[in-house]
Amino acid sequence: MKSTYESAAEADTSAVRAGRNITLDELATELSAIELRLRQLARAAEVPASPVELADVIDSLRSSASTVRETGERMGLLARIVDGDVPLSTRFRDSDDPWGVAARGTDRQGFGGPAIVPSVWQLLKLAQDAHPGGETTTYPEAMDGIGIGWESKAAAGRRRRERDAAVAVEVLRLPCEKCEAGEGQQCKTKTGWPADRAHVGRQRQAEATVDAALGHLGDNPVAVPNA
């Protein structure tokens, strides 16, 4: 199960990026620093100031460091790919589907739609499938013109959670015409039991207010911040 824990501190990403958006090279470098710090902590934990056996903690730290190292190395290769240093196949070998700009307007039903924005694993596979003498391209060539207003699934999911939280707050600011619940009160059933779900009218009004403020259309973000 993926963790959705979020703190206020993580919203400030200025320390890990030089520009408006983090680059893959910056990701690789930051991950390398985290890996080193984890290995340093594991080594330091071998001789703690208090007599406590930390073998399990040390193993966990070293295992986490290995995982971070693998991710960092992958980001380093991706940094080279997006810079155009690595040739890529113009099509997925297994399905013969195009990707990037060439995938616009194509039908790719079996894989959730056209691969206009490729994933990490798709790019690595495209690099693996690029053979001398075969038709190849580079990431900058294949993605020319794509990226304006694009938002990752992770960012979209986070913004959806933020929107839902704002709606929950807004609901309690509005009176409910159905059950006459006042400000700060939950909606009630006919017999007066408090309900965790607001009546449709109250919910709809809260969603409309929040969506207008955030730039959403229903469940979908219309305006992507900093696009």
N, C-alpha and C positions, 0 to 999 in steps of 0.2 A: 504494500500500500504506500503510495507516494505521500510524503509529508507536505502538509499545506500550512505548517507553522510559519508565521511571518511576524517580524518585529519591525519597529519603527526605524531602527538603525540600518536595516538592510536596504531601505529605500534610497539611501545616500550612497551612490556607486561612484562618486567622483574620485575616490582614492584608487580605483582599479582601472581607470580609463583616462586617456589624455584628451580625447575629443568628446563629441556628443554621444557617440555610440562606441562600445568596446569593440576592439578588433580581435580577430582570432589569434593574432600574434600576442596581443596583451593577455588574452585568456591563457595561452600556453605558458607564458612567463609567470603569471600569477599562480597558476597551478603548480609550476615547478617550485616556486617559493613555498607554497603550502606543503608540498611533498617533503621538502627539506626540513621544514619546521616539525612536521610529524615524526620524521626519523630522528631529529634531535631530541624531541620529547621522549621518544621510546628509549633512546640511549640514556638520557638523564634519569629516566624512571628506574633504571637498573640499580641506582644507588640513591634512593630517596632519603630525605633528612630523618624520616621516622621509620622504624623497623616494620615495614609492611611489605608482604610479598605481592608484587605488581605484575607477575608473569602474564596473566591474562590481559591486563591493560596494555602491556608492552606488545603482545602479539596482535591485539586489536589495532594499536596505533600503526604498527608496521604493515598490517593488512590494508588499512585505510590508505597508507602512503603508496602502496603498490597500485591500488585502484586509481588514486589521483595521478600517479605517474603515467599510467596507461591512457587516461583521459587527456593529460597534458601533451603526450606524444601525438595523440590523434589530432588535437587542436593544432599542433605544430605542422603536421602534414596538411591539414585543411587550410592553414594560413598560406602555404605554398600553392595549394590548388587554387584558392580564390585570387591569388596574385598572378595566376596564369603560368606558373613555372612547371606545372604538371599537365601533360596531355590527357584529355578525357575522351572516351568514346562518345560519338554523337547520339548513340541510341543504346537503350538497355538491351543487352545481348539476349536475355531470356524471352523478352516480349517484343523486341524490336520497336518499342515505343520511344519517341523523341522526348527531350526534356528542355527546360528553359524556355526561351522565346519560341523555339520550334514546336513546343507542346501546346501553345495557345490555340484554342479552337479544336483540339483533338479530343477523341473519345477514349477514355482509359478507365472503363467501368470496373474492371477486375481489381484495381488497386486504389480505389477511392478518388478517382478523377485524374486529370492531367498532372504530370509531375513538373509543374511550372517552377516551383521553388523546391529544389531537391533537398533530401535529408542528408545527415552525416553519412549514413551507411550507403545511400545511393551514390554519393560522390566518391566514396572509397571504392565502390564496385565499378563505377565508370572509369576510375583511374586504373583499376586492375584489368578492365576489359579493353583498354586502349593498347593495341598492338601495332608495331611498326608495319607500315604499308596499309593499315586500315584507315578508315575515315575517322579523324579525330578533330577535336576542337579544344578550346580553353574555357575556363569558367567565365572570364570577362567577355569573351565573344558570345557564349551561349546565353548569358544573363543580361546582355546589353539592353537597357531600358526597363528592367524589372527591379523592383525594390522600393519604388515610391509608394508610400502608404502601406507597405507590407508590415504585418505584425505576426510574431511567432504564436504558436498554440499556447505556450506557457504564459506569455504576456496577456493574451486574450482571456485565458482562464483566470488569471489574477485580476484583471479588470472586471470580469464578470462577478467574481467574489466581492470585490469592492463595491460594485453596483448593487448587489443583493444586500450587502450590509447597510448601504445608504438607504435603500428602500425600506428595510426593516425599521430604521430610525424614523424615516419620514411617515410611515404608517401610524406610529404612535403620536405623531404631531397632529394628525387629522381626526376629526370626529367621524364616527361611522353612522351613516343615515339608516342602515339596516337594523342595527341593534342598539343604536344611540350610545355606544361607547364614547367616552370623552377623551380629551388629550391625555396621553400617558396610560390609557387603559387598553387592555386587550379586548378584541371582539368577544361576544358572548353568545352562547346557544339560547334557544327559546326558554330554557329552564334556568338560565343565568350562569351556566358553567363557563369559565374562561376558556377560550380556544387559542391554540398556538398559531392558527392560520386566520388571517384577516378575511372579512367578507370581500367578495369580488370587487364591488364598487370602490371600497376604501383602498384595496390593493392596487387597483387600476389607476386611481388618482395619484397614489404615492409613486408608482412606477413612471407615470407621465411627467411628474415634477422632477424626479431624479434624472430620467433619461434626457430631458431638455437641458438640464444643467451639465450632464456629463458628455453629451453628444452621442447618445445611443438611439437606435431605432429598434424598439422591442428588446430582444436579447442580443442584438448585434451592435458592436461599436461602429459608429459612422466615422467619427474623426479619430485618427490614430495620433496620439500625442507625439510631437517632434518629428512627424513624418516629412 
